[in-house]
């Protein structure tokens, strides 16, 4: 079965919503940093966030799920 090219994309996980917001900030602050280091830093930051701090990204994911 072929995939429909016009089908909506699956919703992003909350971490990826966080990553989409945070990556440009990290890249602007330290342009020489590698992608692996950026991801490692963001993963550590994400684990350190409280559920209240993660809530906006969870809500964004829920909004994506409603559209999907």
Secondary structure, DSSP 8 states (H G I E B T S, - for coil): ----TTS------HHHHHHHHHHHHHHHH-TT--HHHHHHHHHHHHHHS-HHHHHHHHHHHHHHHHH-
